[in-house]
């Protein structure tokens, strides 16, 4: 198994890649490291056959790299679910704790947590948990910031990239499976006035962009 740092890189690249390769700049921004550090790690991961790198085009995970990334994601999301449901962690604290623990649990421990929790399909943030055979099914969503005034949407998941935003979203009750109506939307990336399960609040553009919704 690669080092914890290498696992973090593979997980970050997996989350960033879609229809195009992932740039060094995007990886550095996601992991909050220098471009030089990213370049060095990319060389190591490419040499190990875990990603493919084309100069000036970016990187893509190989099948082997994808498998390790999904295994790390599975560990993280199962741990978050356990920490929240069984130990009462907050959204922000469970994410930070899972970031540390995800690299150090065995497959046997992972299986026991999965069984204890009743084989959950989603973590507390709403993200799907990869299955034991590392299949991951995601649904199409849009950022809440893209919803229009008058629309009613269903919260699918929230981004876990910013701990402060996570804590704020939990405090105001904006959770997965919440029903949200956009009461008003200010122009030029202004704030959104929302009704969350009948309770009104105002959400800034940055925070609204971290909430992913499906339109009903």
C-alpha positions as CSV (number, residue, x, y, z in Angstrom):
1,X,0.0,0.0,0.0
2,X,1.4,3.5,-0.8
3,X,2.3,5.9,2.0
4,X,-0.5,8.0,3.6
5,X,0.8,11.1,1.6
6,X,0.5,9.1,-1.7
7,X,-3.0,8.0,-0.7
8,X,-4.0,11.6,-0.1
9,X,-2.7,12.5,-3.6
10,X,-4.6,9.7,-5.3
11,X,-7.8,10.5,-3.4
12,X,-7.5,14.2,-4.3
13,X,-6.9,13.4,-8.0
14,X,-9.8,11.0,-8.1
15,X,-12.1,13.7,-6.7
16,X,-10.8,16.3,-9.1
17,X,-10.8,14.4,-12.4
18,X,-13.9,14.2,-14.6
19,X,-13.7,14.4,-18.3
20,X,-10.3,16.1,-18.4
21,X,-6.9,15.5,-16.8
22,X,-6.1,17.2,-13.5
23,X,-3.5,20.0,-13.5
24,X,-0.6,20.3,-11.0
25,X,-2.1,23.7,-9.9
26,X,-5.5,22.1,-9.0
27,X,-3.8,19.3,-7.0
28,X,-1.6,21.9,-5.1
29,X,-4.6,24.0,-4.3
30,X,-6.7,21.0,-3.2
31,X,-4.0,19.6,-0.9
32,X,-2.6,23.0,0.1
33,X,1.0,22.1,-0.9
34,X,3.5,23.6,-3.2
35,X,3.7,22.9,-6.9
36,X,7.2,21.5,-6.4
37,X,5.8,19.0,-3.9
38,X,3.1,18.0,-6.4
39,X,5.6,17.5,-9.2
40,X,7.8,15.3,-7.1
41,X,4.9,13.1,-6.0
42,X,3.5,12.8,-9.5
43,X,6.9,11.4,-10.6
44,X,6.8,8.8,-7.9
45,X,3.2,7.8,-8.5
46,X,3.7,7.6,-12.3
47,X,6.8,5.4,-11.7
48,X,4.7,3.1,-9.5
49,X,2.1,2.8,-12.3
50,X,-0.6,4.6,-10.3
51,X,-1.2,7.5,-12.7
52,X,-0.4,8.7,-16.2
53,X,1.2,12.1,-16.7
54,X,1.4,14.1,-19.9
55,X,3.5,17.3,-19.8
56,X,1.3,20.4,-20.0
57,X,-1.9,18.3,-20.0
58,X,-2.1,17.0,-16.4
59,X,-2.6,13.6,-14.8
60,X,-5.1,10.8,-14.8
61,X,-5.3,7.8,-12.5
62,X,-4.6,4.3,-13.8
63,X,-6.8,1.4,-12.9
64,X,-4.5,0.6,-10.0
65,X,-4.4,4.2,-8.8
66,X,-8.2,4.4,-9.0
67,X,-8.5,1.3,-6.9
68,X,-6.3,2.7,-4.1
69,X,-8.2,6.1,-4.3
70,X,-11.6,4.4,-3.9
71,X,-10.3,2.2,-1.0
72,X,-9.2,5.3,0.8
73,X,-12.5,7.1,0.1
74,X,-14.3,4.0,1.4
75,X,-12.3,4.1,4.6
76,X,-12.8,7.8,5.1
77,X,-16.6,7.7,4.6
78,X,-17.2,4.7,6.7
79,X,-15.1,6.2,9.5
80,X,-17.1,9.5,9.2
81,X,-20.3,7.6,9.5
82,X,-19.1,5.7,12.6
83,X,-17.7,8.8,14.3
84,X,-21.0,10.6,13.7
85,X,-23.5,7.9,14.5
86,X,-21.8,6.1,17.3
87,X,-19.5,8.6,18.9
88,X,-21.4,11.9,18.3
89,X,-18.7,13.8,16.5
90,X,-19.7,17.1,14.7
91,X,-19.5,17.3,10.9
92,X,-16.2,19.2,11.1
93,X,-14.6,17.1,13.8
94,X,-15.5,13.8,12.2
95,X,-14.0,14.9,8.9
96,X,-10.7,15.8,10.5
97,X,-10.5,12.6,12.5
98,X,-11.3,10.5,9.5
99,X,-8.6,12.2,7.5
100,X,-6.1,10.8,10.1
101,X,-7.6,7.4,10.6
102,X,-8.3,6.4,7.0
103,X,-4.7,5.4,6.3
104,X,-4.4,3.1,9.3
105,X,-7.3,0.7,9.5
106,X,-7.2,-2.8,8.2
107,X,-9.6,-4.4,5.8
108,X,-10.9,-6.6,8.6
109,X,-11.6,-3.5,10.7
110,X,-13.3,-1.8,7.7
111,X,-15.6,-4.8,7.3
112,X,-16.6,-4.8,10.9
113,X,-17.5,-1.1,10.9
114,X,-19.5,-1.6,7.7
115,X,-21.4,-4.5,9.3
116,X,-21.9,-2.7,12.6
117,X,-23.4,0.3,10.8
118,X,-25.7,-1.9,8.7
119,X,-23.8,-1.4,5.4
120,X,-24.5,2.3,4.9
121,X,-24.7,3.7,1.4
122,X,-23.9,7.3,2.2
123,X,-21.8,9.2,4.7
124,X,-23.3,12.0,7.0
125,X,-22.3,14.6,4.3
126,X,-24.4,12.8,1.8
127,X,-21.5,11.4,-0.3
128,X,-21.9,7.8,-1.6
129,X,-19.7,5.2,0.1
130,X,-17.9,2.9,-2.4
131,X,-19.0,-0.7,-2.0
132,X,-16.8,-3.4,-0.8
133,X,-15.9,-4.3,-4.4
134,X,-15.1,-0.5,-4.9
135,X,-18.1,0.5,-7.1
136,X,-19.2,4.1,-6.7
137,X,-22.5,5.4,-8.1
138,X,-22.9,9.2,-8.0
139,X,-26.0,11.2,-9.1
140,X,-26.0,14.4,-11.1
141,X,-26.3,17.5,-9.0
142,X,-25.7,21.3,-9.2
143,X,-24.4,23.8,-6.7
144,X,-27.2,25.4,-4.6
145,X,-25.7,28.8,-5.8
146,X,-27.0,27.9,-9.3
147,X,-30.6,27.5,-8.2
148,X,-33.0,30.3,-9.2
149,X,-35.4,32.2,-7.0
150,X,-38.6,30.3,-6.5
151,X,-37.0,26.9,-7.0
152,X,-37.4,24.1,-4.4
153,X,-34.4,21.8,-4.3
154,X,-33.3,18.7,-2.4
155,X,-29.9,18.7,-0.7
156,X,-27.9,15.7,-2.0
157,X,-24.5,16.3,-0.4
158,X,-22.2,19.0,1.0
159,X,-18.6,19.5,0.2
160,X,-16.2,18.5,2.9
161,X,-13.2,20.5,1.7
162,X,-13.6,23.4,4.2
163,X,-14.1,22.5,7.8
164,X,-15.4,26.0,8.8
165,X,-18.1,25.8,6.2
166,X,-19.0,22.3,7.3
167,X,-19.5,23.5,10.9
168,X,-21.6,26.4,9.7
169,X,-23.9,24.3,7.5
170,X,-24.5,21.9,10.4
171,X,-25.3,24.8,12.7
172,X,-28.0,26.2,10.4
173,X,-29.4,22.7,9.7
174,X,-28.5,22.6,6.0
175,X,-28.0,18.8,5.8
176,X,-28.4,16.1,3.2
177,X,-32.1,15.3,2.5
178,X,-33.1,18.8,3.6
179,X,-35.7,20.5,1.4
180,X,-34.7,24.0,0.4
181,X,-36.7,26.8,-1.3
182,X,-34.8,29.7,-2.8
183,X,-36.9,32.6,-1.6
184,X,-34.7,35.3,-3.2
185,X,-31.4,35.6,-5.1
186,X,-29.4,38.8,-5.2
187,X,-27.6,39.6,-8.5
188,X,-23.9,39.5,-9.3
189,X,-23.1,36.5,-7.1
190,X,-25.0,38.0,-4.2
191,X,-26.4,36.0,-1.2
192,X,-29.4,33.7,-1.4
193,X,-32.4,33.9,0.9
194,X,-33.5,30.3,1.7
195,X,-36.3,28.5,3.5
196,X,-34.8,25.3,4.9
197,X,-37.5,23.0,6.0
198,X,-39.6,26.0,6.8
199,X,-36.9,28.1,8.5
200,X,-35.5,31.1,6.7
201,X,-31.8,32.1,6.5
202,X,-29.4,34.0,4.2
203,X,-26.5,32.1,2.6
204,X,-23.5,33.7,0.9
205,X,-22.4,32.6,-2.6
206,X,-19.3,30.8,-1.5
207,X,-21.1,28.7,1.1
208,X,-24.0,28.0,-1.3
209,X,-21.5,26.8,-3.9
210,X,-20.4,24.0,-1.5
211,X,-23.9,22.6,-1.2
212,X,-25.0,20.3,-4.0
213,X,-28.6,19.8,-4.8
214,X,-31.1,18.0,-7.1
215,X,-34.0,20.0,-8.4
216,X,-37.4,18.5,-7.7
